[in-house]
Amino acid sequence: MTHSAEQPAPAVAAEEDVNRYDPQYRQWLASAIRKVRSDANRSADTHLVRVPLPTQWGVDLYLKDESVHPTGSLKHRLARSLFLHALCNGWIRPDKPVIEASSGSTAVSEAYFASLIGVPFYAVMARSTSSQKLDLIEFHGGSCHFVDNAHEVYAVAAALAEETGGHYMDQFTYAEQATDWRGNNNIAESIFDQMSMEEHPQPAWIVATAGTGGTSATLARYVRYTGRSTGICVADPENSAFFPGWRERDPTVTTPVGSRIEGIGRQRVESSFISSSIDRMVRVPDAAAIASILLLEELTGSRAGASTGTSLWATLRIVSEMVEAGTKGSIVSLICDPGERYLDKYYSSQWLEDNGLDITPYQRRLEDFMRTGVLA
């Protein structure tokens, strides 16, 4: 008779306990978040400016003036959201730098918030970025790291974060995730609150541009979430991948050269650009965008950047369609940043000549539009 071998007793799992709770870090984190949130609390909302158009057209045009933020652009909202997102995720640490790939305005705003919470900031950007923006980044305590090809900014920013032990903010990935699109005084909720007492409180269209795609995603999601019928239109400059990518439903589209309109248009379709949420896109020639900001200066006395001009040309095209159809209503677009940042570019006749841009035909078309209501 055989006996089975005695079975070994089952191994007892070792108990593990890894505790990374750091009370000093949590104290710093709470202070940093409070400082970022207090920026929004002490800043009044941006203005909604009515642009004078002939009353007989029956179409009211409003521009949400994002240039009045403390750092002077629409990107102030994005930077605040990105910092809160990264802080709450534990990505930003005391004394470690924040790095961003940016064409300028986002870097200005992020430099401001980095200084606010006491961490270093490095902006990786194309060498062609306007000198006024470079001065503003440095004014807020940031440092500029240049690349010759704008398409290199992503890899260089990631490598710099790895080298320094810092955090690559990556606005192009996280812009649409960081913003609370359901409300909480985001740009969409603010627009509809400010429009509530106007003659046509629900705009037929809201027109924006795309740098990351975060703003258009916020607008589109909020409109759907609140059950509104407002259409979302994105105006896109020359040399940008967003328009052909949206038109062809192909997120892999790229372009060989970068946009001349700082802050908008990318050589690839960024992951924060939610193309399925957008109702309409308009490709706007750069010369038309610049002609549009000169018209805006005539109408309001204020200068704006060419990203504003890009959206304004598309907005006026929609105004023209409504006038021709006899449709009364309202349209809202954005003033993205002030023109004073681009005096050596879009407001310079020498720069226009050097870049082969003739704005005269578009100025004539805008003159005809203001006289007839038709943008031919």
C-alpha positions as CSV (number, residue, x, y, z in Angstrom):
1,M,0.0,0.0,0.0
2,T,1.4,3.4,-1.0
3,H,0.9,6.7,0.8
4,S,0.6,10.1,-1.0
5,A,3.4,12.5,-0.2
6,E,2.5,15.1,2.4
7,Q,1.3,18.3,0.7
8,P,3.2,21.5,1.7
9,A,1.3,24.1,3.6
10,P,0.2,27.1,1.3
11,A,2.5,30.1,1.4
12,V,1.2,33.0,3.5
13,A,1.1,36.2,1.5
14,A,3.4,38.9,2.8
15,E,1.6,42.0,4.1
16,E,2.7,45.1,2.3
17,D,2.1,48.7,3.2
18,V,3.7,51.6,1.3
19,N,2.8,55.0,2.7
20,R,3.7,58.0,0.6
21,Y,1.6,60.5,2.4
22,D,3.7,63.6,2.9
23,P,2.1,66.2,5.2
24,Q,4.5,69.0,4.1
25,Y,3.7,68.4,0.4
26,R,-0.1,68.3,1.2
27,Q,0.2,71.6,3.0
28,W,2.1,73.1,0.0
29,L,-0.5,71.6,-2.4
30,A,-3.4,73.1,-0.5
31,S,-1.8,76.5,-0.5
32,A,-1.0,76.3,-4.2
33,I,-4.6,75.3,-5.1
34,R,-6.0,78.1,-3.0
35,K,-3.7,80.6,-4.8
36,V,-4.8,79.5,-8.2
37,R,-8.5,79.4,-7.3
38,S,-8.3,82.8,-5.7
39,D,-7.1,84.3,-9.0
40,A,-10.6,83.5,-10.4
41,N,-12.3,84.6,-7.3
42,R,-10.8,88.1,-7.4
43,S,-11.1,88.7,-11.1
44,A,-14.4,89.9,-12.5
45,D,-15.7,88.1,-15.5
46,T,-14.6,89.3,-19.0
47,H,-16.8,91.8,-20.9
48,L,-19.2,90.9,-23.7
49,V,-18.7,93.7,-26.2
50,R,-21.5,94.6,-28.7
51,V,-20.0,95.5,-32.1
52,P,-21.9,98.2,-33.9
53,L,-23.6,96.9,-37.1
54,P,-26.4,98.6,-39.1
55,T,-29.6,98.1,-37.1
56,Q,-31.6,97.4,-40.3
57,W,-29.7,94.1,-40.7
58,G,-31.4,92.7,-37.6
59,V,-28.3,90.8,-36.6
60,D,-26.5,91.6,-33.3
61,L,-22.8,90.8,-33.0
62,Y,-21.0,90.3,-29.6
63,L,-17.4,89.6,-28.8
64,K,-16.4,88.1,-25.5
65,D,-13.3,90.1,-24.6
66,E,-10.8,87.7,-23.2
67,S,-8.0,90.2,-23.5
68,V,-9.0,91.7,-20.1
69,H,-7.8,88.7,-18.1
70,P,-4.8,89.4,-15.8
71,T,-2.4,87.9,-18.4
72,G,-4.3,89.4,-21.4
73,S,-5.7,86.5,-23.3
74,L,-8.2,83.7,-23.6
75,K,-5.4,81.3,-22.5
76,H,-5.6,82.6,-18.9
77,R,-8.7,80.4,-18.4
78,L,-6.9,77.4,-19.9
79,A,-3.8,77.9,-17.9
80,R,-5.8,78.2,-14.6
81,S,-7.6,75.0,-15.5
82,L,-4.4,73.1,-16.5
83,F,-2.7,74.1,-13.2
84,L,-5.6,73.0,-11.1
85,H,-5.8,69.7,-13.1
86,A,-2.1,69.0,-12.7
87,L,-1.9,70.0,-9.1
88,C,-4.9,67.8,-8.1
89,N,-3.3,64.9,-10.1
90,G,-0.1,65.3,-8.1
91,W,1.9,66.1,-11.2
92,I,3.3,69.5,-10.1
93,R,5.7,69.3,-7.2
94,P,7.3,71.9,-5.0
95,D,10.4,73.5,-6.6
96,K,10.1,71.4,-9.7
97,P,9.6,73.2,-13.0
98,V,6.6,73.3,-15.2
99,I,7.3,73.0,-18.9
100,E,5.0,73.9,-21.8
101,A,5.1,73.7,-25.6
102,S,3.4,77.0,-26.6
103,S,3.3,79.6,-29.3
104,G,3.1,82.3,-26.8
105,S,-0.1,83.3,-25.0
106,T,-0.5,80.0,-23.1
107,A,3.1,80.3,-22.0
108,V,2.5,83.9,-20.7
109,S,-0.5,82.7,-18.7
110,E,1.3,79.6,-17.4
111,A,4.3,81.7,-16.4
112,Y,2.0,83.8,-14.3
113,F,0.4,80.8,-12.5
114,A,3.8,79.2,-12.0
115,S,5.1,82.4,-10.3
116,L,1.9,82.5,-8.3
117,I,2.6,79.1,-6.7
118,G,6.4,79.5,-6.6
119,V,7.7,77.0,-9.2
120,P,10.0,77.6,-12.2
121,F,8.5,77.7,-15.7
122,Y,10.1,77.0,-19.1
123,A,8.3,77.7,-22.4
124,V,9.4,75.7,-25.5
125,M,8.4,77.7,-28.5
126,A,9.2,78.5,-32.1
127,R,12.0,81.1,-32.6
128,S,9.5,83.2,-34.7
129,T,7.2,84.0,-31.7
130,S,6.5,87.7,-31.3
131,S,9.0,89.6,-29.2
132,Q,6.2,91.2,-27.1
133,K,5.1,87.7,-25.9
134,L,8.7,86.8,-25.0
135,D,8.9,89.9,-22.9
136,L,5.7,89.0,-21.1
137,I,6.8,85.4,-20.4
138,E,10.0,86.8,-18.8
139,F,8.1,89.5,-17.0
140,H,6.1,86.8,-15.2
141,G,9.3,84.9,-14.3
142,G,9.3,82.3,-17.1
143,S,12.3,81.3,-19.3
144,C,12.1,80.8,-23.1
145,H,13.6,77.7,-24.8
146,F,13.6,78.1,-28.6
147,V,13.3,75.6,-31.5
148,D,13.8,76.3,-35.2
149,N,10.9,74.1,-36.3
150,A,7.6,74.6,-34.6
151,H,6.8,70.9,-34.9
152,E,9.7,70.1,-32.6
153,V,8.1,71.7,-29.5
154,Y,6.3,68.6,-28.3
155,A,9.4,66.4,-28.1
156,V,11.7,69.1,-26.8
157,A,9.3,70.0,-24.0
158,A,8.9,66.4,-23.0
159,A,12.7,65.9,-23.0
160,L,13.2,69.0,-20.9
161,A,10.7,67.8,-18.3
162,E,12.5,64.4,-18.2
163,E,15.9,66.1,-17.8
164,T,14.8,68.5,-15.0
165,G,12.4,66.2,-13.2
166,G,9.6,68.7,-13.9
167,H,6.2,68.3,-15.4
168,Y,5.3,68.8,-19.1
169,M,1.9,70.4,-18.9
170,D,1.0,69.4,-22.5
171,Q,-1.9,71.7,-23.2
172,F,-2.6,70.0,-26.5
173,T,-3.5,66.7,-24.7
174,Y,-5.2,68.0,-21.6
175,A,-7.0,71.2,-22.6
176,E,-10.3,69.5,-23.2
177,Q,-10.0,67.3,-20.0
178,A,-9.0,70.1,-17.6
179,T,-11.9,72.4,-18.2
180,D,-15.2,71.9,-16.4
181,W,-17.5,72.1,-19.5
182,R,-20.7,71.6,-17.4
183,G,-20.5,75.1,-15.9
184,N,-18.5,76.5,-12.9
185,N,-18.2,79.9,-14.7
186,N,-16.5,78.5,-17.8
187,I,-16.5,80.6,-20.9
188,A,-19.7,79.0,-22.3
189,E,-21.8,79.5,-19.2
190,S,-20.5,83.1,-18.9
191,I,-21.6,83.9,-22.5
192,F,-25.1,82.6,-22.0
193,D,-25.4,84.4,-18.6
194,Q,-24.3,87.7,-20.2
195,M,-26.6,87.2,-23.2
196,S,-29.7,86.6,-21.0
197,M,-31.1,90.1,-21.2
198,E,-30.2,90.8,-24.8
199,E,-32.9,90.9,-27.6
200,H,-31.8,87.6,-28.9
201,P,-30.4,85.8,-25.9
202,Q,-29.7,82.5,-27.6
203,P,-27.1,83.0,-30.2
204,A,-27.6,81.4,-33.6
205,W,-23.9,80.7,-33.7
206,I,-20.8,80.9,-31.4
207,V,-17.6,81.2,-33.5
208,A,-14.2,80.3,-32.1
209,T,-10.8,79.3,-33.3
210,A,-8.6,76.3,-32.3
211,G,-5.2,76.2,-30.9
212,T,-5.6,73.2,-28.6
213,G,-9.3,72.7,-29.4
214,G,-10.2,73.1,-25.7
215,T,-12.4,76.2,-26.1
216,S,-14.5,74.8,-28.9
217,A,-14.9,71.5,-27.0
218,T,-16.1,73.4,-23.9
219,L,-18.5,75.5,-25.9
220,A,-19.9,72.6,-27.8
221,R,-20.3,70.3,-24.8
222,Y,-22.0,73.0,-22.7
223,V,-24.5,73.8,-25.5
224,R,-25.5,70.2,-25.8
225,Y,-25.5,69.6,-22.1
226,T,-27.9,72.5,-21.5
227,G,-30.2,71.6,-24.5
228,R,-29.5,74.7,-26.6
229,S,-29.7,74.9,-30.4
230,T,-26.7,77.3,-30.9
231,G,-24.3,76.1,-33.6
232,I,-20.6,75.9,-32.9
233,C,-18.3,77.1,-35.7
234,V,-14.5,77.0,-35.7
235,A,-12.5,79.3,-38.0
236,D,-9.1,77.9,-39.0
237,P,-6.1,79.7,-40.6
238,E,-4.0,78.7,-43.5
239,N,-1.4,75.8,-43.0
240,S,-3.5,74.2,-40.2
241,A,-4.4,70.6,-40.0
242,F,-7.7,71.1,-38.1
243,F,-9.9,72.1,-41.1
244,P,-8.8,69.3,-43.5
245,G,-8.8,66.8,-40.6
246,W,-12.4,67.8,-39.8
247,R,-13.6,67.9,-43.4
248,E,-12.2,64.5,-44.2
249,R,-12.9,63.0,-40.8
250,D,-9.2,62.1,-40.6
251,P,-7.4,62.8,-37.3
252,T,-4.0,61.8,-38.9
253,V,-3.8,64.8,-41.2
254,T,-0.7,66.8,-41.0
255,T,0.6,69.9,-42.8
256,P,4.2,70.6,-43.9
257,V,4.5,74.2,-42.4
258,G,3.1,75.9,-39.4
259,S,0.4,78.6,-39.1
260,R,1.4,82.3,-39.4
261,I,-1.4,83.2,-37.0
262,E,0.0,82.8,-33.5
263,G,-1.9,80.8,-31.0
264,I,-4.2,78.9,-33.5
265,G,-3.8,76.4,-36.2
266,R,-1.5,73.3,-35.8
267,Q,0.5,71.1,-38.1
268,R,-1.3,68.1,-36.7
269,V,-4.8,67.5,-35.3
270,E,-4.4,67.8,-31.6
271,S,-6.1,65.3,-29.3
272,S,-8.0,68.0,-27.5
273,F,-9.7,69.0,-30.8
274,I,-13.1,67.1,-30.5
275,S,-14.1,67.3,-34.2
276,S,-17.4,65.4,-33.7
277,S,-18.7,68.3,-31.4
278,I,-18.2,71.0,-34.1
279,D,-21.1,71.9,-36.4
280,R,-19.2,74.0,-39.0
281,M,-15.7,75.0,-40.0
282,V,-14.4,77.8,-42.1
283,R,-10.9,78.1,-43.6
284,V,-9.9,81.7,-43.4
285,P,-7.0,83.2,-45.5
286,D,-4.4,84.9,-43.3
287,A,-4.8,88.2,-45.2
288,A,-8.5,88.1,-44.6
289,A,-7.9,87.7,-40.8
290,I,-5.6,90.7,-40.7
291,A,-8.0,92.8,-42.8
292,S,-10.7,91.9,-40.2
293,I,-8.7,93.1,-37.2
294,L,-8.2,96.5,-38.9
295,L,-12.0,96.7,-39.4
296,L,-12.5,95.8,-35.8
297,E,-10.3,98.7,-34.8
298,E,-12.4,101.0,-36.9
299,L,-15.6,99.8,-35.3
300,T,-14.5,99.6,-31.7
301,G,-11.3,101.5,-31.3
302,S,-9.5,98.5,-30.0
303,R,-6.7,96.3,-31.5
304,A,-6.8,92.6,-31.4
305,G,-4.5,89.7,-32.5
306,A,-5.0,87.9,-35.8
307,S,-6.6,84.9,-34.1
308,T,-9.5,87.2,-33.4
309,G,-9.4,88.3,-37.0
310,T,-9.6,84.7,-38.2
311,S,-12.8,84.1,-36.1
312,L,-14.2,87.6,-37.0
313,W,-14.0,86.9,-40.8
314,A,-15.9,83.7,-40.4
315,T,-18.4,85.4,-38.1
316,L,-19.0,88.2,-40.6
317,R,-19.6,85.5,-43.3
318,I,-22.4,84.1,-41.1
319,V,-23.8,87.6,-40.5
320,S,-23.9,88.0,-44.3
321,E,-25.8,84.8,-44.7
322,M,-28.3,85.8,-42.1
323,V,-28.8,89.3,-43.6
324,E,-29.3,87.7,-47.1
325,A,-31.8,85.3,-45.7
326,G,-33.6,87.9,-43.6
327,T,-32.9,86.0,-40.4
328,K,-32.8,88.1,-37.2
329,G,-30.7,86.9,-34.3
330,S,-27.3,87.2,-32.6
331,I,-23.8,85.8,-33.0
332,V,-21.0,85.6,-30.4
333,S,-17.3,85.4,-31.1
334,L,-14.2,86.1,-29.1
335,I,-11.4,88.7,-28.7
336,C,-8.6,86.3,-28.0
337,D,-5.8,88.7,-27.1
338,P,-4.7,92.3,-27.6
339,G,-3.2,93.6,-30.8
340,E,-0.4,95.3,-28.9
341,R,1.4,91.9,-28.8
342,Y,1.7,91.9,-32.6
343,L,2.7,95.4,-33.5
344,D,5.8,94.0,-35.3
345,K,3.8,91.4,-37.1
346,Y,0.1,91.8,-38.1
347,Y,0.1,95.6,-37.8
348,S,3.4,96.0,-39.6
349,S,3.3,96.7,-43.4
350,Q,6.9,95.4,-43.6
351,W,5.9,92.1,-42.1
352,L,3.0,91.8,-44.4
353,E,5.2,92.5,-47.4
354,D,7.9,90.0,-46.2
355,N,5.3,87.3,-45.9
356,G,3.6,88.0,-49.2
357,L,0.3,89.0,-47.7
358,D,-1.9,91.5,-49.6
359,I,-4.8,92.5,-47.5
360,T,-6.2,95.1,-49.9
361,P,-8.7,92.8,-51.7
362,Y,-10.1,91.7,-48.3
363,Q,-10.4,95.3,-47.1
364,R,-12.4,96.1,-50.1
365,R,-14.7,93.2,-49.5
366,L,-15.2,94.3,-45.9
367,E,-16.0,97.8,-47.0
368,D,-18.7,96.4,-49.4
369,F,-20.0,94.2,-46.6
370,M,-20.4,97.2,-44.2
371,R,-22.3,99.0,-46.9
372,T,-24.5,96.2,-48.2
373,G,-24.5,93.5,-45.5
374,V,-23.2,91.0,-48.0
375,L,-19.7,89.5,-47.7
376,A,-19.1,88.5,-51.3
